[in-house]
């Protein structure tokens, strides 16, 4: 089981969090009408082996959006920081 060290709440099991996708993919503008751009953002993803930046929300705790840097090979979490972008 993964354990994520929330900056507000401390170490918690990953069950308290909701995975929200790749943090390295730029989100289209909210009013962008380009269907293809939104389709690629939502559904088309690489499946990298190695270090990956991901959005997670602490839904069963402080509700903060976080960026978790995780190695997808061994699931080791390297860092957890507050997300500065608006996802909600």
ROSEDO-69110 format. One record per residue (C-alpha): residue number from 1; residue in three letters; x negated, y, z. Coordinates in Angstrom, 1 decimal, decimal comma, padded with zeros to 4 digits. Example, Ala and Ser with C-alpha at 12.3 -4.5 7.8 and 13.67 -1.06 7.14 Angstrom:
REM residues 2
1 ALA -012,3 -004,5 007,8
2 SER -013,7 -001,1 007,1
//
This chain:
REM residues 88
1 UNK 000,0 000,0 000,0
2 UNK -001,2 003,5 -000,8
3 UNK -001,6 006,0 002,0
4 UNK -001,5 009,6 001,0
5 UNK -002,9 012,2 003,3
6 UNK -000,4 015,0 003,2
7 UNK -002,0 018,4 004,0
8 UNK 001,0 019,3 006,2
9 UNK 002,0 016,0 007,8
10 UNK -001,1 013,9 007,8
11 UNK -001,6 010,3 006,5
12 UNK 001,7 008,7 005,3
13 UNK 002,7 005,6 003,3
14 UNK 003,3 006,3 -000,4
15 UNK 007,0 005,2 000,2
16 UNK 007,6 008,7 001,6
17 UNK 006,6 010,3 -001,7
18 UNK 008,0 010,5 -005,2
19 UNK 005,7 010,1 -008,1
20 UNK 006,4 012,9 -010,7
21 UNK 003,9 012,3 -013,5
22 UNK 000,6 013,4 -015,0
23 UNK -000,7 016,7 -013,5
24 UNK -003,0 017,2 -016,4
25 UNK -000,3 017,6 -019,1
26 UNK 000,8 021,2 -019,6
27 UNK 004,6 021,6 -019,2
28 UNK 006,4 023,5 -022,0
29 UNK 008,0 026,8 -021,2
30 UNK 011,4 026,4 -019,6
31 UNK 013,2 028,1 -022,5
32 UNK 011,2 026,3 -025,2
33 UNK 013,8 024,9 -027,7
34 UNK 011,3 022,5 -029,4
35 UNK 012,8 019,0 -028,8
36 UNK 009,6 017,3 -030,0
37 UNK 007,4 019,2 -027,5
38 UNK 009,7 018,3 -024,6
39 UNK 009,9 014,7 -025,8
40 UNK 006,1 014,4 -025,8
41 UNK 005,9 016,0 -022,4
42 UNK 008,5 013,7 -020,8
43 UNK 007,9 010,3 -022,5
44 UNK 004,5 010,1 -024,3
45 UNK 001,7 009,3 -021,9
46 UNK -001,7 007,8 -021,9
47 UNK -002,5 005,1 -019,5
48 UNK -006,0 006,0 -018,4
49 UNK -008,3 003,7 -016,4
50 UNK -010,2 005,8 -013,9
51 UNK -009,7 009,1 -012,2
52 UNK -006,3 010,6 -012,8
53 UNK -004,5 013,8 -011,5
54 UNK -000,8 013,1 -010,6
55 UNK 002,1 015,1 -009,2
56 UNK 003,7 013,7 -006,0
57 UNK 006,4 015,2 -003,8
58 UNK 006,6 014,4 -000,1
59 UNK 010,4 013,8 -000,2
60 UNK 010,6 012,1 003,2
61 UNK 008,5 014,8 005,0
62 UNK 007,6 018,4 004,3
63 UNK 009,0 018,3 000,7
64 UNK 005,8 019,9 -000,6
65 UNK 004,6 019,2 -004,2
66 UNK 001,1 017,8 -004,2
67 UNK -001,6 017,0 -006,7
68 UNK -003,1 013,7 -005,9
69 UNK -006,4 012,7 -007,6
70 UNK -006,4 008,9 -007,7
71 UNK -008,6 006,2 -009,3
72 UNK -006,2 004,0 -011,3
73 UNK -008,6 001,1 -011,3
74 UNK -008,8 000,6 -007,5
75 UNK -006,1 003,0 -006,4
76 UNK -008,5 005,0 -004,2
77 UNK -007,2 008,5 -003,5
78 UNK -010,0 011,0 -003,9
79 UNK -008,2 014,2 -003,0
80 UNK -004,7 015,7 -002,1
81 UNK -004,0 019,4 -002,6
82 UNK -000,9 021,6 -002,8
83 UNK 000,5 022,1 -006,3
84 UNK 000,4 025,8 -007,3
85 UNK 002,7 025,3 -010,2
86 UNK 006,5 025,2 -010,1
87 UNK 007,9 021,7 -010,8
88 UNK 011,2 021,7 -009,0
//
